[in-house]
Amino acid sequence: MSLLMAILIGFLYAVSIYLLLRRSIVKLVIGILFLSYATNLMLFFTGGLTETSPAFTDIASTSEVVTASDPLPQALILTALVIGFGVAAFSMVLIYRFYKESGTVDLDELSEIEKS
């Protein structure tokens, strides 16, 4: 299972780097989103959540406390996802306004427009 997750996280990082190197502003923002999702997934699986260890335990039970997973990475990832959705919505609005003003989302075309 951990090998499959490592491959998935590596694939998400590879896709995000590929999209970050494209000329389109839309692909740049999607690449940033994939980068944040890959980082969140990596943090989630390094938090130690497995099928046999519960996230929360009863206070009276001391034997399960040692094997319980840490809930802090889950809370941090939930916060990061909410912030990521807000940044994605804001950047999509900025891209739309940029397209309406310049008429292009290609960075090479934008540099040609500035030169002329």
LUMLUM-290758 format. One record per residue: residue in three letters; x, y, z of N, C-alpha, C in turn; residue number from 1. Coordinates in nm, 2 decimals, padded with zeros to 4 digits. Atoms other than C-alpha are relative to their C-alpha. Example, Ala and Ser with C-alpha at 12.3 -4.5 7.8 and 13.67 -1.06 7.14 Angstrom:
BEGIN
site code: ALA&nx: 00.09&ny: -00.12&nz: 00.00&cax: 01.23&cay: -00.45&caz: 00.78&cx: 00.09&cy: 00.12&cz: 00.00&pos: 1
site code: SER&nx: -00.09&ny: -00.11&nz: 00.00&cax: 01.37&cay: -00.11&caz: 00.71&cx: -00.08&cy: 00.11&cz: 00.08&pos: 2
end
This chain:
BEGIN
site code: MET&nx: 00.08&ny: -00.12&nz: 00.00&cax: 00.00&cay: 00.00&caz: 00.00&cx: 00.09&cy: 00.13&cz: 00.00&pos: 1
site code: SER&nx: -00.09&ny: -00.12&nz: -00.01&cax: 00.28&cay: 00.24&caz: 00.09&cx: 00.07&cy: 00.02&cz: -00.14&pos: 2
site code: LEU&nx: -00.07&ny: -00.01&nz: 00.13&cax: 00.46&cay: 00.17&caz: -00.24&cx: -00.10&cy: 00.06&cz: -00.11&pos: 3
site code: LEU&nx: 00.10&ny: -00.06&nz: 00.09&cax: 00.14&cay: 00.25&caz: -00.43&cx: -00.02&cy: 00.15&cz: 00.02&pos: 4
site code: MET&nx: 00.01&ny: -00.14&nz: -00.04&cax: 00.10&cay: 00.58&caz: -00.24&cx: 00.12&cy: 00.08&cz: -00.04&pos: 5
site code: ALA&nx: -00.12&ny: -00.07&nz: 00.04&cax: 00.46&cay: 00.67&caz: -00.31&cx: 00.00&cy: 00.02&cz: -00.15&pos: 6
site code: ILE&nx: 00.01&ny: -00.01&nz: 00.15&cax: 00.41&cay: 00.61&caz: -00.68&cx: -00.10&cy: 00.11&cz: -00.03&pos: 7
site code: LEU&nx: 00.10&ny: -00.10&nz: 00.03&cax: 00.09&cay: 00.82&caz: -00.68&cx: 00.04&cy: 00.14&cz: 00.04&pos: 8
site code: ILE&nx: -00.05&ny: -00.14&nz: -00.04&cax: 00.25&cay: 01.11&caz: -00.49&cx: 00.11&cy: 00.04&cz: -00.09&pos: 9
site code: GLY&nx: -00.10&ny: -00.04&nz: 00.10&cax: 00.55&cay: 01.10&caz: -00.72&cx: -00.06&cy: 00.04&cz: -00.13&pos: 10
site code: PHE&nx: 00.07&ny: -00.03&nz: 00.12&cax: 00.32&cay: 01.10&caz: -01.02&cx: -00.07&cy: 00.14&cz: 00.01&pos: 11
site code: LEU&nx: 00.06&ny: -00.13&nz: -00.02&cax: 00.13&cay: 01.40&caz: -00.88&cx: 00.10&cy: 00.11&cz: 00.00&pos: 12
site code: TYR&nx: -00.11&ny: -00.10&nz: 00.01&cax: 00.46&cay: 01.59&caz: -00.83&cx: 00.05&cy: 00.01&cz: -00.14&pos: 13
site code: ALA&nx: -00.05&ny: -00.01&nz: 00.14&cax: 00.57&cay: 01.50&caz: -01.18&cx: -00.10&cy: 00.08&cz: -00.09&pos: 14
site code: VAL&nx: 00.10&ny: -00.08&nz: 00.08&cax: 00.24&cay: 01.63&caz: -01.33&cx: 00.00&cy: 00.14&cz: 00.03&pos: 15
site code: SER&nx: 00.00&ny: -00.15&nz: -00.04&cax: 00.26&cay: 01.95&caz: -01.13&cx: 00.12&cy: 00.07&cz: -00.05&pos: 16
site code: ILE&nx: -00.12&ny: -00.06&nz: 00.06&cax: 00.62&cay: 02.02&caz: -01.24&cx: -00.02&cy: 00.02&cz: -00.15&pos: 17
site code: TYR&nx: 00.02&ny: -00.01&nz: 00.15&cax: 00.52&cay: 01.95&caz: -01.60&cx: -00.09&cy: 00.12&cz: -00.03&pos: 18
site code: LEU&nx: 00.10&ny: -00.11&nz: 00.03&cax: 00.22&cay: 02.19&caz: -01.58&cx: 00.06&cy: 00.14&cz: 00.04&pos: 19
site code: LEU&nx: -00.06&ny: -00.13&nz: -00.04&cax: 00.43&cay: 02.46&caz: -01.40&cx: 00.09&cy: 00.05&cz: -00.11&pos: 20
site code: LEU&nx: -00.09&ny: -00.05&nz: 00.10&cax: 00.67&cay: 02.47&caz: -01.70&cx: -00.07&cy: 00.03&cz: -00.13&pos: 21
site code: ARG&nx: 00.08&ny: -00.03&nz: 00.12&cax: 00.39&cay: 02.53&caz: -01.96&cx: -00.01&cy: 00.15&cz: -00.01&pos: 22
site code: ARG&nx: 00.01&ny: -00.14&nz: 00.02&cax: 00.33&cay: 02.87&caz: -02.11&cx: -00.14&cy: 00.06&cz: 00.04&pos: 23
site code: SER&nx: 00.13&ny: -00.05&nz: -00.03&cax: -00.04&cay: 02.90&caz: -02.03&cx: -00.01&cy: 00.03&cz: 00.15&pos: 24
site code: ILE&nx: 00.02&ny: -00.04&nz: -00.14&cax: -00.14&cay: 03.08&caz: -01.71&cx: -00.10&cy: -00.10&cz: 00.07&pos: 25
site code: VAL&nx: 00.10&ny: 00.09&nz: -00.05&cax: -00.43&cay: 02.84&caz: -01.66&cx: 00.07&cy: -00.13&cz: 00.04&pos: 26
site code: LYS&nx: -00.08&ny: 00.12&nz: -00.03&cax: -00.19&cay: 02.54&caz: -01.67&cx: 00.09&cy: 00.02&cz: 00.12&pos: 27
site code: LEU&nx: -00.09&ny: -00.04&nz: -00.12&cax: 00.04&cay: 02.72&caz: -01.42&cx: -00.08&cy: -00.01&cz: 00.13&pos: 28
site code: VAL&nx: 00.09&ny: 00.01&nz: -00.12&cax: -00.25&cay: 02.75&caz: -01.17&cx: -00.04&cy: -00.14&cz: 00.03&pos: 29
site code: ILE&nx: 00.03&ny: 00.14&nz: -00.02&cax: -00.35&cay: 02.39&caz: -01.22&cx: 00.12&cy: -00.08&cz: 00.05&pos: 30
site code: GLY&nx: -00.12&ny: 00.06&nz: -00.05&cax: 00.01&cay: 02.29&caz: -01.16&cx: 00.02&cy: 00.03&cz: 00.14&pos: 31
site code: ILE&nx: -00.01&ny: -00.04&nz: -00.14&cax: 00.02&cay: 02.48&caz: -00.84&cx: -00.10&cy: -00.08&cz: 00.09&pos: 32
site code: LEU&nx: 00.10&ny: 00.07&nz: -00.07&cax: -00.30&cay: 02.31&caz: -00.73&cx: 00.04&cy: -00.15&cz: 00.02&pos: 33
site code: PHE&nx: -00.05&ny: 00.14&nz: -00.01&cax: -00.16&cay: 01.96&caz: -00.81&cx: 00.12&cy: -00.01&cz: 00.10&pos: 34
site code: LEU&nx: -00.12&ny: 00.00&nz: -00.09&cax: 00.16&cay: 02.05&caz: -00.62&cx: -00.05&cy: 00.00&cz: 00.15&pos: 35
site code: SER&nx: 00.06&ny: -00.01&nz: -00.14&cax: -00.05&cay: 02.14&caz: -00.31&cx: -00.07&cy: -00.13&cz: 00.04&pos: 36
site code: TYR&nx: 00.07&ny: 00.13&nz: -00.03&cax: -00.26&cay: 01.82&caz: -00.34&cx: 00.10&cy: -00.11&cz: 00.02&pos: 37
site code: ALA&nx: -00.10&ny: 00.11&nz: -00.02&cax: 00.05&cay: 01.60&caz: -00.37&cx: 00.07&cy: 00.02&cz: 00.14&pos: 38
site code: THR&nx: -00.06&ny: -00.03&nz: -00.13&cax: 00.20&cay: 01.77&caz: -00.06&cx: -00.10&cy: -00.04&cz: 00.11&pos: 39
site code: ASN&nx: 00.10&ny: 00.04&nz: -00.10&cax: -00.12&cay: 01.72&caz: 00.13&cx: -00.02&cy: -00.15&cz: 00.01&pos: 40
site code: LEU&nx: 00.01&ny: 00.14&nz: -00.01&cax: -00.14&cay: 01.36&caz: 00.04&cx: 00.12&cy: -00.06&cz: 00.06&pos: 41
site code: MET&nx: -00.12&ny: 00.04&nz: -00.06&cax: 00.22&cay: 01.31&caz: 00.14&cx: -00.01&cy: 00.02&cz: 00.15&pos: 42
site code: LEU&nx: 00.01&ny: -00.03&nz: -00.15&cax: 00.16&cay: 01.47&caz: 00.48&cx: -00.11&cy: -00.09&cz: 00.06&pos: 43
site code: PHE&nx: 00.10&ny: 00.08&nz: -00.06&cax: -00.16&cay: 01.27&caz: 00.53&cx: 00.05&cy: -00.14&cz: 00.02&pos: 44
site code: PHE&nx: -00.05&ny: 00.14&nz: -00.02&cax: 00.02&cay: 00.93&caz: 00.48&cx: 00.12&cy: 00.00&cz: 00.09&pos: 45
site code: THR&nx: -00.10&ny: 00.00&nz: -00.10&cax: 00.31&cay: 01.03&caz: 00.69&cx: -00.05&cy: 00.02&cz: 00.14&pos: 46
site code: GLY&nx: 00.06&ny: -00.01&nz: -00.13&cax: 00.07&cay: 01.10&caz: 00.97&cx: -00.03&cy: -00.13&cz: 00.08&pos: 47
site code: GLY&nx: 00.01&ny: 00.13&nz: -00.06&cax: 00.04&cay: 00.73&caz: 01.04&cx: -00.14&cy: -00.05&cz: 00.01&pos: 48
site code: LEU&nx: 00.14&ny: 00.06&nz: 00.00&cax: -00.33&cay: 00.66&caz: 00.97&cx: 00.00&cy: -00.13&cz: -00.08&pos: 49
site code: THR&nx: 00.01&ny: 00.13&nz: 00.06&cax: -00.38&cay: 00.29&caz: 00.90&cx: -00.13&cy: -00.06&cz: 00.03&pos: 50
site code: GLU&nx: 00.13&ny: 00.07&nz: -00.03&cax: -00.67&cay: 00.05&caz: 00.91&cx: -00.01&cy: -00.05&cz: 00.14&pos: 51
site code: THR&nx: 00.00&ny: 00.06&nz: -00.13&cax: -00.57&cay: -00.09&caz: 01.24&cx: 00.01&cy: 00.10&cz: 00.12&pos: 52
site code: SER&nx: -00.02&ny: -00.10&nz: -00.10&cax: -00.50&cay: 00.24&caz: 01.43&cx: -00.11&cy: 00.10&cz: -00.01&pos: 53
site code: PRO&nx: 00.11&ny: -00.10&nz: 00.00&cax: -00.80&cay: 00.46&caz: 01.52&cx: 00.06&cy: 00.14&cz: 00.01&pos: 54
site code: ALA&nx: -00.04&ny: -00.14&nz: -00.01&cax: -00.77&cay: 00.84&caz: 01.49&cx: -00.02&cy: 00.05&cz: 00.14&pos: 55
site code: PHE&nx: 00.03&ny: -00.04&nz: -00.14&cax: -00.93&cay: 00.89&caz: 01.83&cx: -00.03&cy: -00.12&cz: 00.08&pos: 56
site code: THR&nx: 00.03&ny: 00.11&nz: -00.09&cax: -00.95&cay: 00.67&caz: 02.13&cx: -00.07&cy: 00.05&cz: 00.12&pos: 57
site code: ASP&nx: 00.07&ny: -00.03&nz: -00.13&cax: -01.14&cay: 00.65&caz: 02.46&cx: 00.11&cy: 00.03&cz: 00.10&pos: 58
site code: ILE&nx: -00.10&ny: -00.04&nz: -00.10&cax: -00.96&cay: 00.82&caz: 02.75&cx: 00.03&cy: -00.12&cz: 00.10&pos: 59
site code: ALA&nx: -00.02&ny: 00.11&nz: -00.10&cax: -01.01&cay: 00.51&caz: 02.98&cx: 00.08&cy: -00.11&cz: -00.06&pos: 60
site code: SER&nx: -00.08&ny: 00.11&nz: 00.06&cax: -00.84&cay: 00.28&caz: 02.73&cx: 00.14&cy: 00.05&cz: -00.02&pos: 61
site code: THR&nx: -00.14&ny: -00.05&nz: 00.02&cax: -00.46&cay: 00.32&caz: 02.77&cx: 00.08&cy: -00.09&cz: -00.09&pos: 62
site code: SER&nx: -00.07&ny: 00.08&nz: 00.09&cax: -00.36&cay: 00.03&caz: 02.55&cx: -00.01&cy: 00.05&cz: -00.14&pos: 63
site code: GLU&nx: 00.01&ny: -00.05&nz: 00.13&cax: -00.49&cay: 00.19&caz: 02.24&cx: 00.07&cy: 00.13&cz: -00.03&pos: 64
site code: VAL&nx: -00.06&ny: -00.14&nz: 00.02&cax: -00.33&cay: 00.53&caz: 02.30&cx: 00.14&cy: -00.01&cz: -00.07&pos: 65
site code: VAL&nx: -00.13&ny: 00.02&nz: 00.06&cax: 00.01&cay: 00.40&caz: 02.19&cx: -00.01&cy: -00.02&cz: -00.15&pos: 66
site code: THR&nx: 00.02&ny: 00.03&nz: 00.14&cax: -00.12&cay: 00.28&caz: 01.86&cx: -00.09&cy: 00.09&cz: -00.08&pos: 67
site code: ALA&nx: 00.09&ny: -00.10&nz: 00.07&cax: -00.35&cay: 00.57&caz: 01.78&cx: 00.08&cy: 00.09&cz: -00.09&pos: 68
site code: SER&nx: -00.06&ny: -00.09&nz: 00.09&cax: -00.27&cay: 00.78&caz: 01.49&cx: -00.01&cy: 00.15&cz: 00.04&pos: 69
site code: ASP&nx: 00.00&ny: -00.14&nz: -00.04&cax: -00.19&cay: 01.15&caz: 01.52&cx: -00.10&cy: 00.08&cz: -00.08&pos: 70
site code: PRO&nx: 00.10&ny: -00.07&nz: 00.07&cax: -00.49&cay: 01.37&caz: 01.44&cx: 00.05&cy: 00.14&cz: -00.05&pos: 71
site code: LEU&nx: -00.05&ny: -00.13&nz: 00.04&cax: -00.28&cay: 01.69&caz: 01.39&cx: 00.02&cy: 00.01&cz: -00.16&pos: 72
site code: PRO&nx: -00.01&ny: -00.01&nz: 00.15&cax: -00.18&cay: 01.61&caz: 01.02&cx: -00.13&cy: 00.01&cz: -00.07&pos: 73
site code: GLN&nx: 00.13&ny: 00.00&nz: 00.06&cax: -00.54&cay: 01.55&caz: 00.94&cx: -00.07&cy: 00.14&cz: 00.01&pos: 74
site code: ALA&nx: 00.06&ny: -00.14&nz: -00.02&cax: -00.65&cay: 01.89&caz: 01.08&cx: 00.08&cy: 00.10&cz: -00.08&pos: 75
site code: LEU&nx: -00.08&ny: -00.10&nz: 00.08&cax: -00.36&cay: 02.07&caz: 00.91&cx: -00.03&cy: -00.02&cz: -00.15&pos: 76
site code: ILE&nx: 00.03&ny: 00.02&nz: 00.14&cax: -00.45&cay: 01.91&caz: 00.57&cx: -00.14&cy: 00.05&cz: -00.03&pos: 77
site code: LEU&nx: 00.14&ny: -00.06&nz: 00.02&cax: -00.82&cay: 02.00&caz: 00.61&cx: 00.01&cy: 00.15&cz: -00.01&pos: 78
site code: THR&nx: -00.02&ny: -00.15&nz: 00.01&cax: -00.71&cay: 02.36&caz: 00.67&cx: 00.06&cy: 00.04&cz: -00.13&pos: 79
site code: ALA&nx: -00.07&ny: -00.03&nz: 00.13&cax: -00.47&cay: 02.35&caz: 00.37&cx: -00.10&cy: -00.02&cz: -00.12&pos: 80
site code: LEU&nx: 00.09&ny: 00.02&nz: 00.11&cax: -00.75&cay: 02.21&caz: 00.15&cx: -00.10&cy: 00.12&cz: -00.02&pos: 81
site code: VAL&nx: 00.09&ny: -00.11&nz: 00.00&cax: -00.99&cay: 02.49&caz: 00.24&cx: 00.07&cy: 00.13&cz: -00.05&pos: 82
site code: ILE&nx: -00.08&ny: -00.11&nz: 00.05&cax: -00.72&cay: 02.75&caz: 00.18&cx: 00.03&cy: -00.02&cz: -00.15&pos: 83
site code: GLY&nx: -00.03&ny: 00.03&nz: 00.14&cax: -00.63&cay: 02.58&caz: -00.15&cx: -00.12&cy: 00.03&cz: -00.09&pos: 84
site code: PHE&nx: 00.12&ny: -00.03&nz: 00.08&cax: -00.99&cay: 02.60&caz: -00.27&cx: -00.02&cy: 00.15&cz: -00.02&pos: 85
site code: GLY&nx: 00.01&ny: -00.14&nz: 00.00&cax: -01.00&cay: 02.97&caz: -00.18&cx: 00.10&cy: 00.06&cz: -00.10&pos: 86
site code: VAL&nx: -00.11&ny: -00.05&nz: 00.09&cax: -00.67&cay: 03.04&caz: -00.37&cx: -00.04&cy: -00.04&cz: -00.14&pos: 87
site code: ALA&nx: 00.04&ny: 00.04&nz: 00.14&cax: -00.80&cay: 02.84&caz: -00.67&cx: -00.11&cy: 00.09&cz: -00.05&pos: 88
site code: ALA&nx: 00.11&ny: -00.09&nz: 00.05&cax: -01.12&cay: 03.04&caz: -00.69&cx: 00.05&cy: 00.14&cz: -00.03&pos: 89
site code: PHE&nx: -00.06&ny: -00.14&nz: 00.02&cax: -00.93&cay: 03.37&caz: -00.65&cx: 00.08&cy: 00.01&cz: -00.13&pos: 90
site code: SER&nx: -00.08&ny: 00.00&nz: 00.11&cax: -00.68&cay: 03.28&caz: -00.91&cx: -00.07&cy: -00.02&cz: -00.13&pos: 91
site code: MET&nx: 00.08&ny: 00.01&nz: 00.12&cax: -00.94&cay: 03.17&caz: -01.16&cx: -00.07&cy: 00.13&cz: -00.04&pos: 92
site code: VAL&nx: 00.06&ny: -00.13&nz: 00.03&cax: -01.11&cay: 03.51&caz: -01.13&cx: 00.11&cy: 00.09&cz: -00.05&pos: 93
site code: LEU&nx: -00.11&ny: -00.08&nz: 00.05&cax: -00.77&cay: 03.68&caz: -01.18&cx: 00.03&cy: -00.04&cz: -00.14&pos: 94
site code: ILE&nx: -00.03&ny: 00.04&nz: 00.14&cax: -00.71&cay: 03.47&caz: -01.49&cx: -00.11&cy: 00.05&cz: -00.09&pos: 95
site code: TYR&nx: 00.11&ny: -00.05&nz: 00.09&cax: -01.05&cay: 03.56&caz: -01.63&cx: 00.01&cy: 00.15&cz: -00.02&pos: 96
site code: ARG&nx: -00.02&ny: -00.14&nz: 00.02&cax: -00.99&cay: 03.93&caz: -01.57&cx: 00.13&cy: 00.03&cz: -00.08&pos: 97
site code: PHE&nx: -00.12&ny: -00.01&nz: 00.08&cax: -00.64&cay: 03.90&caz: -01.72&cx: -00.03&cy: -00.03&cz: -00.15&pos: 98
site code: TYR&nx: 00.04&ny: 00.03&nz: 00.14&cax: -00.79&cay: 03.74&caz: -02.03&cx: -00.08&cy: 00.11&cz: -00.06&pos: 99
site code: LYS&nx: 00.09&ny: -00.11&nz: 00.05&cax: -01.05&cay: 04.01&caz: -02.06&cx: 00.08&cy: 00.12&cz: -00.03&pos: 100
site code: GLU&nx: -00.09&ny: -00.12&nz: 00.02&cax: -00.78&cay: 04.28&caz: -02.04&cx: 00.10&cy: -00.02&cz: -00.11&pos: 101
site code: SER&nx: -00.11&ny: 00.02&nz: 00.09&cax: -00.51&cay: 04.13&caz: -02.25&cx: -00.04&cy: -00.08&cz: -00.13&pos: 102
site code: GLY&nx: 00.05&ny: 00.08&nz: 00.11&cax: -00.70&cay: 03.89&caz: -02.48&cx: 00.08&cy: -00.13&cz: -00.02&pos: 103
site code: THR&nx: -00.07&ny: 00.13&nz: 00.01&cax: -00.46&cay: 03.60&caz: -02.42&cx: 00.04&cy: -00.05&cz: 00.14&pos: 104
site code: VAL&nx: -00.05&ny: 00.06&nz: -00.12&cax: -00.35&cay: 03.36&caz: -02.15&cx: 00.14&cy: -00.06&cz: -00.02&pos: 105
site code: ASP&nx: -00.14&ny: 00.05&nz: 00.04&cax: -00.02&cay: 03.26&caz: -02.33&cx: 00.10&cy: 00.10&cz: 00.04&pos: 106
site code: LEU&nx: -00.10&ny: -00.10&nz: -00.04&cax: 00.28&cay: 03.42&caz: -02.17&cx: 00.09&cy: 00.04&cz: -00.11&pos: 107
site code: ASP&nx: -00.08&ny: -00.04&nz: 00.11&cax: 00.48&cay: 03.42&caz: -02.49&cx: -00.07&cy: 00.10&cz: -00.09&pos: 108
site code: GLU&nx: 00.08&ny: -00.10&nz: 00.08&cax: 00.20&cay: 03.61&caz: -02.68&cx: 00.00&cy: 00.13&cz: 00.08&pos: 109
site code: LEU&nx: 00.00&ny: -00.12&nz: -00.08&cax: 00.19&cay: 03.85&caz: -02.39&cx: 00.13&cy: 00.08&cz: -00.01&pos: 110
site code: SER&nx: -00.13&ny: -00.07&nz: 00.02&cax: 00.56&cay: 03.93&caz: -02.42&cx: 00.02&cy: 00.06&cz: -00.14&pos: 111
site code: GLU&nx: 00.00&ny: -00.05&nz: 00.13&cax: 00.52&cay: 03.98&caz: -02.79&cx: -00.09&cy: 00.13&cz: -00.01&pos: 112
site code: ILE&nx: 00.09&ny: -00.12&nz: 00.00&cax: 00.23&cay: 04.23&caz: -02.73&cx: 00.07&cy: 00.11&cz: 00.07&pos: 113
site code: GLU&nx: -00.07&ny: -00.10&nz: -00.07&cax: 00.45&cay: 04.42&caz: -02.48&cx: 00.11&cy: 00.06&cz: -00.08&pos: 114
site code: LYS&nx: -00.11&ny: -00.05&nz: 00.08&cax: 00.74&cay: 04.45&caz: -02.73&cx: -00.05&cy: 00.09&cz: -00.11&pos: 115
site code: SER&nx: 00.05&ny: -00.09&nz: 00.11&cax: 00.52&cay: 04.60&caz: -03.00&cx: -00.07&cy: 00.12&cz: 00.04&pos: 116
end
